[in-house]
């Protein structure tokens, strides 16, 4: 059997942890307080899915590579899903109201609907809705 992890943690460097936590709280996310301190905050994305917001200096202790500037380069796009098209629009509009910026135009095709934003540090977030019609869906894709 292929490897399947029980948890997913994405680590992102942030300039100001308090401002980043406020931004994500304002758009509806919560944090695991047991895994949050002055250097890091554990953003709960879903069951067993987390984004660790790490103060830049602390983030640098985990890698010998130079820290990329997310405002000028892209290393990762975090994609998350919602339960509806309206959910996509609501989450992105909330992110924009909280200080984020539009990353790309809305995408609408038969397989998915999506829209994206940049958080206050410039990290890219894609929000998508994928209809899961039981009669037409690809079981392997949704497994």
Backbone torsions as a table, in degrees:
resi	resn	phi	psi	omega
1	UNK	NA	143.7	179.0
2	UNK	-68.8	157.3	177.6
3	UNK	-63.3	134.7	174.4
4	UNK	-138.5	115.7	-178.8
5	UNK	-78.1	150.5	177.9
6	UNK	-85.7	-20.9	-178.4
7	UNK	-140.0	152.3	173.7
8	UNK	-125.3	125.1	175.6
9	UNK	-121.8	121.3	172.8
10	UNK	-105.7	131.3	-179.1
11	UNK	-105.5	127.1	179.5
12	UNK	-125.8	133.4	174.8
13	UNK	-77.6	141.2	177.4
14	UNK	-132.3	150.1	-179.3
15	UNK	-77.5	-42.3	-176.3
16	UNK	-134.4	105.6	-174.1
17	UNK	-60.8	-42.7	-179.3
18	UNK	-62.2	-43.9	179.2
19	UNK	-65.0	-40.0	178.7
20	UNK	-65.2	-41.4	178.3
21	UNK	-64.4	-40.4	177.6
22	UNK	-63.1	-44.9	179.0
23	UNK	-55.4	-52.7	-176.6
24	UNK	-70.7	-32.3	173.6
25	UNK	-64.4	-41.1	-179.2
26	UNK	-63.4	-26.6	179.1
27	UNK	-97.4	5.8	169.7
28	UNK	110.3	1.4	179.4
29	UNK	-85.4	158.7	175.3
30	UNK	-119.3	167.0	-178.7
31	UNK	-121.5	148.6	171.8
32	UNK	-84.0	105.8	-175.3
33	UNK	-64.9	-27.6	179.2
34	UNK	-67.3	-22.9	-178.7
35	UNK	-112.6	27.7	-179.0
36	UNK	-126.6	132.8	175.8
37	UNK	-148.7	-159.7	-176.6
38	UNK	-70.8	-17.6	-178.3
39	UNK	-104.9	-19.2	-172.8
40	UNK	-151.9	149.9	174.7
41	UNK	-134.7	134.5	-177.4
42	UNK	-97.4	100.4	178.9
43	UNK	-78.9	125.2	179.7
44	UNK	-88.5	116.3	-179.5
45	UNK	-96.5	-35.4	-179.6
46	UNK	-175.3	-177.2	177.9
47	UNK	-56.3	116.3	177.7
48	UNK	64.6	22.5	177.3
49	UNK	-127.2	124.8	-173.4
50	UNK	-139.3	150.8	169.7
51	UNK	-118.9	120.5	177.3
52	UNK	-89.1	115.0	175.1
53	UNK	-89.1	114.2	-174.2
54	UNK	-115.6	130.1	173.5
55	UNK	-53.7	136.9	-173.1
56	UNK	-48.8	-46.7	-178.7
57	UNK	-62.4	-37.4	177.4
58	UNK	-70.7	-42.4	177.8
59	UNK	-55.0	-41.6	-177.5
60	UNK	-61.5	-21.2	179.6
61	UNK	-72.7	-11.2	-178.3
62	UNK	-97.5	-4.7	-176.8
63	UNK	-149.0	145.3	175.5
64	UNK	-89.1	-7.2	-179.9
65	UNK	-79.8	157.3	176.5
66	UNK	-67.9	141.6	178.6
67	UNK	-73.2	127.5	178.1
68	UNK	-77.9	149.5	175.3
69	UNK	-92.5	109.8	-175.3
70	UNK	-67.0	-10.5	176.8
71	UNK	-80.4	-19.1	-177.5
72	UNK	-121.9	-12.7	179.4
73	UNK	-143.2	160.1	-179.0
74	UNK	-126.5	127.0	175.2
75	UNK	-110.9	-26.7	-177.2
76	UNK	-151.3	149.1	169.9
77	UNK	-121.0	121.7	179.3
78	UNK	-86.5	120.7	-179.9
79	UNK	-110.6	128.7	177.8
80	UNK	-129.8	159.0	-177.0
81	UNK	-114.1	159.4	173.0
82	UNK	-124.5	174.4	-178.3
83	UNK	-87.5	-3.8	-177.4
84	UNK	-161.4	165.5	174.4
85	UNK	-62.4	-41.6	179.1
86	UNK	-61.7	-34.6	177.4
87	UNK	-63.6	-37.4	176.4
88	UNK	-61.2	-52.9	-177.8
89	UNK	-61.3	-40.7	-178.9
90	UNK	-63.7	-47.1	-178.2
91	UNK	-64.1	-44.4	-179.6
92	UNK	-67.4	-42.9	177.7
93	UNK	-61.4	-38.1	176.2
94	UNK	-63.9	-40.6	178.4
95	UNK	-63.5	-40.6	179.2
96	UNK	-66.0	-41.0	178.6
97	UNK	-64.9	-29.4	-178.2
98	UNK	-85.4	-1.8	177.4
99	UNK	117.8	-1.4	176.8
100	UNK	-76.3	174.4	178.0
101	UNK	-129.3	156.1	178.1
102	UNK	-67.5	135.8	178.0
103	UNK	-97.2	-48.7	-179.7
104	UNK	-141.4	164.0	174.8
105	UNK	-68.0	161.8	175.8
106	UNK	-61.0	146.4	176.9
107	UNK	-118.3	131.4	-177.8
108	UNK	-139.3	111.2	173.4
109	UNK	-140.0	-178.3	-173.9
110	UNK	-68.1	-19.7	-177.0
111	UNK	-95.8	-27.0	-178.8
112	UNK	-162.1	158.2	174.2
113	UNK	-123.7	132.3	-178.0
114	UNK	-152.2	162.5	177.6
115	UNK	-152.8	154.5	-175.9
116	UNK	-136.0	158.5	178.7
117	UNK	-141.9	161.7	170.4
118	UNK	-104.0	134.4	176.3
119	UNK	-75.5	-177.1	-173.7
120	UNK	-68.8	-12.5	175.5
121	UNK	-98.8	-3.5	179.5
122	UNK	95.7	2.1	177.5
123	UNK	-71.5	142.9	-176.0
124	UNK	-91.3	131.4	178.1
125	UNK	-125.7	123.7	175.5
126	UNK	-106.0	128.6	179.5
127	UNK	-112.4	128.4	-175.3
128	UNK	-136.7	155.8	171.8
129	UNK	-124.0	129.4	178.1
130	UNK	-124.3	111.2	179.3
131	UNK	-59.6	138.5	-178.3
132	UNK	-117.2	60.5	178.4
133	UNK	-66.8	115.8	-174.6
134	UNK	-56.1	-30.7	-177.7
135	UNK	-76.0	-26.6	-172.9
136	UNK	-113.3	-10.1	-171.9
137	UNK	-75.8	155.0	177.7
138	UNK	-89.4	108.2	-175.2
139	UNK	-58.1	-36.8	180.0
140	UNK	-65.2	-36.5	-178.2
141	UNK	-67.4	-40.3	-175.9
142	UNK	-88.7	-1.6	-177.6
143	UNK	-69.5	NA	NA
